[in-house]
Amino acid sequence: MQTRIEQQEEEIRRLRQRDAPVEPPPQPPAAAPIAPAAPVVPAEQNIAGNRMEPLYERFRKQAPPVFLGGPDVLKAEQWLTVIEKILNFMGVVGNDRVACATFQFQEDALIWWEMVSLTRDVTRMTWEEFRELFNAKYYNEAVRSAKRKEFVELVQGEGMSVTEYTTKFDRLAKLASGIVPTDFSKKEKYLAGLNAKIRHDLVITTSDTTTYAEKYLCVEFLVCY
């Protein structure tokens, strides 16, 4: 049986326990925020993107010209020649050639290509198919015929320098290769269109075996000196 003193001590302990602050139960550590999932990219699309990006960067470093379209067949011919030269130098093959080339389309040419894309699978188009479409659009027979006629009638008129005449001659000759199929025929046509005095001086300073390129160098020499 507890004594009175023991009863008092027990009562004091009970009161202390009652009045003591209650500590909250330990909380579990906060979960780390979950990062949003990255978008899923189809394997073939991811591979194609990784492959084409460095290819186009290398292509762009070659400063490829843009093509706006329009009726000027000489500009179309010049653009295609430069683009093919770049693609050949880089060793680009297959549909990658088409993708790089058509990335340079702007204005009318871009609208035309978008229309082509509606009816053809341009992602599988070969370079030969692209050339055929491009030539049909910008090298149609009516334009070729007009340029051949212009080449046949070309002469170094008044106010036209030898350089201007030669530049125009060379550009038109590409579109009328059937008219001057050999170096000899090209040289004869070039001489026939020159200014009479320059033609006379050139004939007496060169021989029949002189090539077309050599003839032009001689013309430049005569004009300068």
C-alpha positions in Angstrom: 0.0 0.0 0.0 1.4 3.3 -1.1 2.2 5.9 1.4 0.9 9.4 1.1 4.3 10.7 -0.1 4.4 8.1 -2.8 0.9 9.0 -3.9 1.8 12.6 -4.1 5.0 11.9 -6.2 2.9 9.7 -8.6 0.3 12.5 -9.0 3.1 15.0 -9.8 4.5 12.7 -12.5 1.1 12.2 -14.0 0.4 16.0 -14.1 3.8 16.6 -15.7 3.1 14.0 -18.4 -0.3 15.5 -19.1 1.1 19.1 -19.5 4.2 18.1 -21.6 4.0 19.3 -25.3 3.0 16.6 -27.7 5.6 16.1 -30.5 4.1 15.5 -34.0 4.8 12.1 -35.4 7.8 12.0 -37.9 6.8 12.9 -41.5 8.1 10.9 -44.5 10.6 12.8 -46.6 9.0 14.8 -49.4 9.1 13.1 -52.8 11.3 14.6 -55.5 9.4 16.4 -58.3 8.8 14.3 -61.3 10.2 15.7 -64.5 7.8 15.8 -67.5 8.4 13.0 -69.9 10.3 13.9 -73.1 8.2 13.7 -76.2 8.5 10.4 -78.0 10.0 10.8 -81.5 9.6 7.9 -83.9 12.9 6.2 -84.5 13.0 6.8 -88.3 12.2 10.5 -87.9 14.9 10.9 -85.3 17.4 9.2 -87.4 16.4 11.2 -90.5 16.6 14.5 -88.6 20.0 13.7 -87.2 21.3 12.7 -90.6 19.9 15.7 -92.6 20.9 18.4 -90.2 24.7 18.1 -90.5 24.3 17.4 -94.3 22.4 20.6 -94.8 24.9 22.5 -92.7 27.7 21.3 -94.9 25.6 22.2 -98.0 24.9 25.7 -96.6 28.6 26.4 -96.1 29.0 26.1 -99.9 26.8 29.2 -100.3 24.3 27.6 -102.7 22.2 30.2 -104.6 18.5 30.5 -104.1 16.0 30.1 -107.0 13.0 32.3 -107.2 11.4 30.8 -110.3 10.2 33.0 -113.2 10.5 32.8 -117.0 14.2 33.4 -117.4 15.5 30.1 -118.6 19.1 31.2 -118.3 18.8 31.9 -114.6 17.2 28.4 -114.2 20.0 26.8 -116.1 22.6 28.6 -114.2 21.0 27.8 -110.8 20.8 24.1 -111.6 24.3 24.0 -112.9 25.7 25.5 -109.7 23.6 23.3 -107.4 24.7 20.1 -109.2 28.3 21.2 -109.0 28.0 21.7 -105.2 26.1 18.4 -104.7 28.7 16.5 -106.8 31.6 18.0 -104.9 30.0 17.0 -101.6 29.2 13.5 -102.8 25.5 13.8 -102.0 23.4 11.0 -103.5 19.8 9.9 -103.7 16.8 11.9 -102.4 19.2 13.9 -100.2 20.1 15.8 -103.4 16.5 16.7 -104.0 16.0 17.8 -100.3 19.1 20.1 -100.4 18.3 21.6 -103.8 14.6 22.4 -103.1 15.5 24.0 -99.7 16.8 26.8 -101.9 13.5 27.5 -103.5 11.8 30.8 -102.7 8.8 32.8 -104.0 7.3 31.4 -107.2 9.7 28.3 -107.2 8.6 27.5 -103.6 4.9 27.7 -104.6 5.5 25.4 -107.5 7.3 22.9 -105.4 4.5 22.9 -102.8 2.1 22.1 -105.6 4.3 19.2 -106.7 4.4 17.9 -103.2 0.6 17.6 -103.1 0.7 15.0 -105.9 4.0 13.3 -105.5 6.0 11.7 -102.7 9.0 14.1 -102.8 10.6 12.3 -99.9 11.4 9.4 -102.3 12.0 11.3 -105.5 15.2 10.6 -107.3 17.4 13.3 -108.7 16.6 12.2 -112.3 12.9 12.6 -111.6 13.5 16.0 -110.1 15.5 17.1 -113.1 12.8 16.0 -115.4 10.1 18.0 -113.5 12.4 21.0 -113.3 13.2 21.0 -117.0 9.5 20.5 -117.9 8.7 23.6 -115.8 11.6 25.9 -116.7 13.0 24.5 -119.9 9.8 23.8 -121.9 10.2 23.5 -125.7 8.7 26.9 -126.4 11.4 28.6 -124.3 14.1 26.4 -125.8 13.0 27.3 -129.3 13.0 31.0 -128.5 16.5 30.8 -127.0 17.8 28.9 -130.0 16.5 31.6 -132.3 18.1 34.2 -130.1 21.4 32.3 -130.3 21.3 32.1 -134.1 20.7 35.8 -134.5 23.2 36.9 -131.8 25.7 39.5 -132.9 27.9 42.0 -131.1 25.8 45.0 -131.6 26.6 48.6 -131.0 27.4 49.4 -127.3 28.0 45.7 -126.5 31.5 44.9 -125.2 33.3 41.7 -126.2 32.9 40.4 -122.6 29.1 41.0 -122.7 28.9 39.3 -126.2 31.0 36.3 -125.0 29.0 35.9 -121.8 25.7 35.9 -123.7 27.1 33.6 -126.4 28.2 31.0 -123.8 24.9 31.1 -122.0 22.8 30.7 -125.1 25.2 28.0 -126.5 24.3 25.7 -123.6 20.7 25.9 -124.7 21.5 25.4 -128.4 24.2 22.8 -128.2 22.7 21.1 -131.3 23.4 24.2 -133.4 27.1 24.2 -132.4 27.9 20.5 -131.6 31.7 20.8 -132.2 34.4 23.2 -131.1 34.9 24.2 -134.7 31.2 25.1 -135.3 31.1 27.0 -132.0 34.2 29.0 -133.0 32.8 29.8 -136.4 29.5 31.0 -134.9 31.4 33.1 -132.4 33.5 34.8 -135.1 30.5 35.4 -137.3 28.8 37.5 -134.5 31.8 39.6 -133.6 32.3 43.2 -134.5 33.7 43.3 -138.1 37.0 45.0 -137.2 37.7 42.7 -134.2 36.8 39.7 -136.4 39.2 40.8 -139.1 42.1 41.4 -136.6 41.4 38.0 -135.0 41.4 36.1 -138.2 44.8 37.4 -139.3 46.4 36.7 -135.9 45.1 33.2 -135.3 45.0 29.9 -137.3 42.3 27.4 -138.1 43.5 25.1 -135.4 43.0 27.7 -132.7 40.3 26.5 -130.3 37.2 28.5 -129.2 38.7 29.2 -125.8 42.0 30.4 -127.4 40.1 32.6 -129.8 38.4 34.4 -126.9 41.8 34.9 -125.2 43.1 36.5 -128.4 40.0 38.7 -128.6 40.6 39.9 -125.1 44.3 40.7 -126.0 43.3 42.6 -129.1 40.7 44.7 -127.3 43.1 45.5 -124.4 46.1 46.3 -126.5 
